[in-house]
Amino acid sequence: PISILLMGVDQEDNGTGRSDSLMLFTLNPKTKSMKITSIPRDSYTEIVGKGKKDKINHAYAFGGIDMTVKTVENFLNVPVDHYIEVNMAGFKDIVDAVGGVDVNNDLEFTSRESHFAKGNIHLNGETALKYTRMRYEDPRGDFGRQMRQRQVIQAVIKKGASVSSLASYGDVLKAIEKNVKTSLTQDQMFDIQKNYKDCLENSEDIQIPGDGHKAADGIWYYYVPDAAKHDLTNKLRAHLEVTK
């Protein structure tokens, strides 16, 4: 089994940016299954190496990939084997390289001058970015947005895994090279594509239960109860076959 942390990073004006979305993919080739755990970006937790508690997505601004990986490992109490960092602004190039994606949209909305109908819709790079960034018009707030991000990322992975024509494969690799940083080597990526492909067909989406409210400092945090975190840790550790 393997665990991969996917970080969608919004880098505006060439600053360090912050991780806009955090998803932990756990894949088990024996059970041919994958779990995708979306970590709410406002989750209140200890930032490892900073010695203080804050929103989990601030770990990236404080200490980049390394601090984010350690903070997520500490938060969920599971090992993170690899990371993939995607520059969200460049994500549109990846979507375009795979020829766009189809998603099932459960909420009709208009965002940044694009209208998104309910039902099955096709997204190109630009509309995919708008689709994943909308959060204010969704009564589910950040959860709705996480769901849309998951939909698009899953659709890209599925399409990318089945890219057969070498012409578009080159485009995909080029787009990935420009916008993705990862600890995975090319050999490891091919290995995953070969040995973990069946996992994609059997995936479970996990939302972390909790409660969002303003703290005494007036800042909005998402609080995950210890019991819920404990249950999730056990579930993920079992899926990864981690015993110690």
C-alpha positions as CSV (number, residue, x, y, z in Angstrom):
1,P,0.0,0.0,0.0
2,I,1.0,3.6,-0.6
3,S,-0.1,7.0,0.6
4,I,0.3,10.2,-1.5
5,L,-0.5,13.7,-0.3
6,L,-1.8,15.9,-3.0
7,M,-1.4,19.6,-2.4
8,G,-3.1,22.1,-4.6
9,V,-1.2,25.4,-4.1
10,D,-2.4,28.8,-5.0
11,Q,0.5,31.0,-5.7
12,E,-0.5,34.5,-6.2
13,D,1.9,37.3,-7.1
14,N,4.8,34.9,-6.8
15,G,4.5,34.7,-3.1
16,T,5.0,31.4,-1.3
17,G,1.3,30.8,-1.5
18,R,-0.7,28.5,0.7
19,S,-2.0,25.0,0.1
20,D,-5.5,25.6,-1.2
21,S,-6.5,22.0,-1.1
22,L,-5.1,19.0,0.7
23,M,-6.1,15.4,-0.2
24,L,-4.5,12.2,1.1
25,F,-4.8,9.3,-1.4
26,T,-4.3,5.9,0.1
27,L,-4.0,3.0,-2.3
28,N,-4.1,-0.7,-1.5
29,P,-3.3,-3.0,-4.5
30,K,-4.4,-6.1,-2.5
31,T,-7.9,-4.9,-1.9
32,K,-7.8,-2.9,-5.2
33,S,-9.1,0.1,-3.4
34,M,-8.4,3.8,-3.0
35,K,-9.5,6.2,-0.3
36,I,-9.4,10.0,-0.9
37,T,-9.4,11.9,2.4
38,S,-10.1,15.7,1.9
39,I,-8.5,17.7,4.7
40,P,-10.5,20.9,5.4
41,R,-8.0,23.7,4.9
42,D,-9.1,25.6,8.0
43,S,-8.5,22.5,10.3
44,Y,-7.1,23.7,13.6
45,T,-4.0,21.6,14.4
46,E,-0.4,21.8,15.5
47,I,1.9,23.0,12.8
48,V,4.9,20.7,13.2
49,G,8.2,22.6,13.4
50,K,6.4,25.8,14.2
51,G,5.4,24.9,17.8
52,K,2.0,26.4,17.5
53,K,-1.5,25.6,16.5
54,D,-3.0,27.2,13.3
55,K,-5.0,26.4,10.2
56,I,-3.4,23.3,8.5
57,N,-3.1,25.1,5.2
58,H,-0.8,27.7,6.8
59,A,1.9,25.0,7.2
60,Y,2.8,25.5,3.5
61,A,3.4,29.3,4.0
62,F,5.5,28.6,7.1
63,G,7.6,25.8,5.9
64,G,6.6,24.6,2.4
65,I,6.2,21.0,1.4
66,D,8.2,19.5,4.2
67,M,6.3,21.2,7.0
68,T,3.0,20.4,5.3
69,V,3.8,16.7,5.0
70,K,4.9,16.5,8.7
71,T,1.8,18.4,9.8
72,V,-0.5,16.1,7.9
73,E,1.3,13.0,9.3
74,N,0.9,14.4,12.8
75,F,-2.8,15.5,12.2
76,L,-3.9,12.1,10.9
77,N,-1.3,9.9,12.5
78,V,-0.5,8.1,9.3
79,P,2.7,8.0,7.2
80,V,2.8,10.0,4.0
81,D,5.0,8.1,1.5
82,H,5.0,10.7,-1.3
83,Y,3.7,14.1,-2.1
84,I,2.4,15.8,-5.3
85,E,2.2,19.5,-5.4
86,V,0.1,21.1,-8.1
87,N,0.2,24.7,-8.9
88,M,-3.6,25.4,-9.2
89,A,-3.1,28.3,-11.7
90,G,-1.3,25.9,-14.0
91,F,-3.8,23.1,-13.4
92,K,-5.8,24.4,-16.4
93,D,-2.9,23.4,-18.7
94,I,-3.1,19.8,-17.4
95,V,-6.9,19.7,-17.9
96,D,-6.5,21.0,-21.4
97,A,-3.7,18.5,-22.1
98,V,-6.0,15.5,-21.3
99,G,-8.7,17.1,-23.6
100,G,-10.9,18.4,-20.8
101,V,-12.9,16.5,-18.3
102,D,-16.5,15.5,-17.7
103,V,-18.0,15.9,-14.2
104,N,-21.5,15.6,-12.7
105,N,-22.4,18.9,-11.2
106,D,-25.0,18.8,-8.4
107,L,-25.4,22.6,-8.0
108,E,-26.3,25.1,-10.7
109,F,-24.2,28.3,-10.3
110,T,-22.5,31.1,-12.1
111,S,-18.9,32.0,-11.2
112,R,-16.5,34.5,-12.8
113,E,-18.8,35.0,-15.8
114,S,-19.2,31.2,-16.5
115,H,-22.4,29.4,-16.0
116,F,-22.4,25.8,-14.7
117,A,-25.5,23.8,-15.4
118,K,-26.7,21.0,-13.2
119,G,-25.9,17.5,-14.4
120,N,-23.1,16.2,-16.6
121,I,-20.9,19.0,-17.9
122,H,-17.7,19.1,-19.9
123,L,-14.9,21.4,-18.6
124,N,-11.9,22.8,-20.3
125,G,-8.9,24.1,-18.4
126,E,-10.2,27.6,-17.7
127,T,-13.7,26.5,-16.7
128,A,-12.3,23.7,-14.6
129,L,-10.4,26.2,-12.6
130,K,-13.5,28.4,-12.1
131,Y,-15.5,25.3,-11.2
132,T,-13.0,24.2,-8.5
133,R,-12.5,27.7,-7.0
134,M,-16.1,28.6,-6.3
135,R,-17.1,28.5,-2.7
136,Y,-19.2,31.4,-1.7
137,E,-22.4,30.5,-3.6
138,D,-22.3,27.0,-2.3
139,P,-24.3,26.5,0.9
140,R,-21.8,23.8,1.8
141,G,-19.0,26.3,1.6
142,D,-15.6,24.8,1.6
143,F,-17.0,21.2,1.6
144,G,-18.7,21.8,-1.7
145,R,-15.5,23.2,-3.1
146,Q,-13.5,20.3,-1.9
147,M,-16.0,18.0,-3.6
148,R,-15.6,19.8,-6.9
149,Q,-11.8,19.8,-6.6
150,R,-11.9,16.0,-5.9
151,Q,-14.2,15.5,-8.9
152,V,-11.9,17.3,-11.3
153,I,-8.7,15.8,-10.0
154,Q,-10.2,12.3,-10.1
155,A,-11.4,12.9,-13.7
156,V,-7.9,14.1,-14.7
157,I,-6.3,11.1,-13.1
158,K,-8.7,8.7,-14.8
159,K,-8.2,10.4,-18.1
160,G,-4.4,10.7,-17.7
161,A,-4.2,7.0,-16.8
162,S,-5.8,6.0,-20.0
163,V,-4.0,8.4,-22.3
164,S,-3.0,6.1,-25.1
165,S,-2.1,8.4,-28.0
166,L,1.6,9.5,-27.6
167,A,0.9,12.9,-29.0
168,S,-1.3,13.9,-26.1
169,Y,0.9,12.0,-23.7
170,G,3.7,14.4,-24.5
171,D,1.4,17.4,-23.9
172,V,0.3,15.9,-20.6
173,L,3.9,15.4,-19.5
174,K,4.9,18.9,-20.5
175,A,2.0,20.4,-18.6
176,I,2.8,18.2,-15.5
177,E,6.5,19.1,-15.7
178,K,5.7,22.8,-15.6
179,N,3.1,22.7,-12.9
180,V,3.7,19.7,-10.6
181,K,6.4,19.0,-8.1
182,T,6.6,15.5,-6.7
183,S,8.7,13.2,-4.7
184,L,7.8,10.3,-7.1
185,T,10.3,9.3,-9.7
186,Q,9.2,8.5,-13.2
187,D,9.7,4.8,-12.5
188,Q,7.5,5.0,-9.5
189,M,4.8,6.8,-11.5
190,F,4.8,4.1,-14.1
191,D,4.8,1.5,-11.4
192,I,1.7,3.1,-9.8
193,Q,0.0,3.3,-13.2
194,K,0.7,-0.4,-13.8
195,N,0.1,-1.9,-10.4
196,Y,-2.4,0.4,-8.8
197,K,-4.7,1.1,-11.8
198,D,-7.5,-1.2,-10.4
199,C,-7.6,1.0,-7.3
200,L,-9.0,3.9,-9.3
201,E,-12.1,1.9,-10.1
202,N,-12.9,1.4,-6.4
203,S,-12.5,4.6,-4.6
204,E,-14.1,6.0,-1.4
205,D,-14.3,9.7,-0.6
206,I,-13.8,10.6,3.0
207,Q,-14.9,13.9,4.6
208,I,-13.5,14.7,8.0
209,P,-16.3,15.4,10.4
210,G,-16.0,18.5,12.5
211,D,-17.4,21.9,13.3
212,G,-16.4,25.3,12.0
213,H,-16.6,28.4,14.1
214,K,-14.8,31.6,15.0
215,A,-12.3,31.4,17.8
216,A,-11.7,34.0,20.5
217,D,-9.2,35.7,18.1
218,G,-12.0,36.2,15.6
219,I,-10.5,33.8,13.1
220,W,-12.6,31.0,11.6
221,Y,-11.2,27.5,12.3
222,Y,-12.5,24.0,11.6
223,Y,-12.3,21.8,14.7
224,V,-12.1,18.0,14.4
225,P,-13.2,16.1,17.5
226,D,-10.5,13.7,18.8
227,A,-12.9,10.7,18.6
228,A,-13.6,11.4,14.9
229,K,-9.9,11.8,14.2
230,H,-9.1,8.6,16.0
231,D,-11.7,6.6,13.9
232,L,-10.3,8.1,10.7
233,T,-6.7,7.2,11.8
234,N,-7.6,3.6,12.4
235,K,-9.4,3.4,9.1
236,L,-6.5,4.8,7.1
237,R,-3.9,2.8,9.0
238,A,-5.8,-0.4,8.3
239,H,-6.1,0.5,4.6
240,L,-2.3,1.1,4.5
241,E,-1.7,-2.0,6.6
242,V,0.3,0.0,9.1
243,T,0.6,-1.7,12.4
244,K,3.2,0.2,14.5
